[in-house]
Amino acid sequence: MSGLTHFDEHGHAHMVDVSAKAQTKRIASAEGWVKMAPETFEIMAEGRAKKGDVLGVARLAGIMGAKRTADLIPLCHPLPIAKVALDLTPDADLPGVRITATVKTTGRTGVEMEALSAVSTAALTVYDMLKAVDRAMQIGGIRVTLKDGGKSGRYEAT
């Protein structure tokens, strides 16, 4: 299993030992989207969803999702998150919502999983809040767009 850090020499899953790594400033960003029917988009954009402020609740859910990543992903290290920022932007051309998340920490391992969890949780919350009017919504495009800090250096998606 060469190159896969979450497996030992016997192929067993294990938590990576990061105790010897230096603590450095780390940042990661991720993005994704929720596509919906034009009528659903209008309901959301006009603030007429029966469950309330879709984007505001999804933003909070994304922040909570980032903070709980180690509880959801078995081999993730719990990290002292310094900042989580989410942008949920209505996009009539999609139609739907574009979601970006940025997570920062100072630690021994990166926060890519936290950024991905933030976007995923926010997207799932948008779906949950609007599913009564549109069960055909689609969630997609979830990916890391930036990772910086630590030994492996900077990654930016193209």
Residue pairs with C-beta under 8 A, 6 or more apart in sequence:
1 7
1 9
1 11
5 16
6 13
6 14
6 15
6 16
6 75
7 13
7 14
8 14
13 74
13 75
14 75
15 75
15 77
16 75
16 77
16 109
18 77
18 108
18 109
19 108
21 108
21 109
21 150
21 151
22 108
23 106
23 107
23 108
24 106
24 107
24 149
24 150
25 104
25 105
25 106
25 149
26 104
26 105
26 106
26 107
26 109
26 110
26 111
26 148
26 149
26 150
27 102
27 103
27 104
27 111
27 146
27 147
27 148
27 149
28 102
28 103
28 110
28 111
28 112
28 114
28 115
28 144
28 146
28 147
28 148
29 100
29 101
29 102
29 103
29 115
29 144
29 145
29 146
30 100
30 101
30 112
30 115
30 116
30 118
30 119
30 142
30 143
30 144
30 145
31 98
31 99
31 100
31 101
31 119
31 141
31 142
31 143
31 145
32 98
32 99
32 119
32 120
32 123
32 139
32 140
32 141
32 142
32 143
33 91
33 94
33 96
33 97
33 98
33 99
33 123
33 139
33 140
33 141
34 96
34 97
34 99
34 123
34 126
34 127
34 137
34 138
34 139
35 94
35 95
35 96
35 137
35 138
35 139
35 140
36 44
36 94
36 95
36 96
36 97
36 130
36 134
36 137
36 138
37 95
37 134
37 136
37 137
38 95
39 133
39 134
40 95
40 130
40 133
40 134
40 137
41 90
41 92
41 94
41 95
41 96
42 48
43 49
43 130
43 133
44 54
44 55
44 90
44 97
44 126
44 130
45 90
45 92
47 53
49 129
49 130
49 133
50 132
51 57
51 128
51 129
51 132
52 129
54 125
54 126
54 129
54 130
55 88
55 90
55 97
55 126
57 125
57 129
58 86
58 88
58 97
58 99
58 122
58 123
58 125
58 126
58 129
59 86
59 88
59 122
61 121
61 122
61 124
61 125
62 84
62 86
62 88
62 99
62 101
62 118
62 119
62 121
62 122
62 125
63 84
63 86
63 118
64 121
65 72
65 117
65 118
65 120
65 121
65 122
66 81
66 84
66 101
66 103
66 111
66 114
66 115
66 117
66 118
66 121
67 81
67 84
67 114
68 117
69 76
69 79
69 113
69 114
69 117
70 76
70 77
70 78
70 79
72 117
73 113
73 117
76 113
77 107
77 108
77 109
79 105
79 107
79 109
79 111
79 114
80 105
80 106
80 107
81 103
81 104
81 105
81 111
81 114
82 104
82 105
82 106
83 102
83 103
83 104
84 101
84 102
84 103
84 104
84 114
84 118
85 101
85 102
85 103
86 99
86 100
86 101
86 118
86 119
86 122
87 98
87 99
87 100
87 101
88 97
88 98
88 99
88 122
88 126
89 97
89 98
89 99
89 100
90 96
90 97
91 97
91 98
96 137
97 123
97 126
99 119
99 122
99 123
99 126
100 119
100 145
101 115
101 118
101 119
101 122
102 115
102 146
103 111
103 114
103 115
103 118
104 111
105 111
105 114
109 150
110 147
110 149
110 150
112 144
112 147
115 144
116 142
116 143
116 144
119 142
120 139
120 142
123 139
123 142
124 139
126 137
127 137
127 139
130 137
131 137
143 157
144 155
144 157
145 156
145 157
146 154
146 155
146 156
146 157
147 154
147 155
148 154
148 155
